[in-house]
């Protein structure tokens, strides 16, 4: 949960997780969805020991494996394969964060919706319209208007 101290990296074996922030006004902003094969952990919590900045919740029945980051980091000191896997994870994680930042700061809501439907249709079909709107960064009403406009 946001504000908790977290020391694990989570691997999604099955199901779907939603990573989200709760703003000061209580509004939820969805950071990402994590389906089978995804890995997530709070970098500020894992690296600095600070409180986690986001929360995770299962959007459907989900099975995750929790791995202590410290154990992984220590094992990577002597296992080149594990070290390379961690580098790969961090590279994908950084790339994903940069892409998401670009989308939120540079694309219109309509462009973000079309991108979601193009790049993650399997996720879009597994989440509520309210969660889809929150991920795009708009209200459910604005999402309905976009969908209506695009269907014409």
Protein Blocks (a to p, Z undefined) as FASTA:
>chain_A
ZZiacfbdcddfbdcdddddddfkopacdfbdcdehiacddfklmmnopacfbdcddfbd
cddddddfklmmmmmmmmmklmmmmmmmmmmmmmmmmmmmmmmmmmcfklmmmmmmmmmm
mmmmmpcfklmmmmnopafklmmmmmmmmmZZ
